[in-house]
Amino acid sequence: MDVFSLGRLLWLALGECRGHYPLLNASAHQAMAEDLRGRPSIKAVKRALEFYLKPHLPPASLSLLHGSAAFLL
């Protein structure tokens, strides 16, 4: 997965927490929305990304995604 794809995935995940993209199932969407309500902290974003996206990403990609979250927030 390249950097562009990771960035797009991050934006989809952040959009999902605000209800803009149906990336996750309904219960995961609700939980992620609660975790990231309002202006989320970097720690909250990292925790949500790890919990909801970790099963779908290799470890190196998850680390890059964490770095992207810190940079974008």
Secondary structure, DSSP 8 states (H G I E B T S, - for coil): --HHHHHHHHHHHHHHHTTSS--S-HHHHHHHHHHT-SS--HHHHHHHHHHHHGGGS-HHHHHHHHHHHHHH-
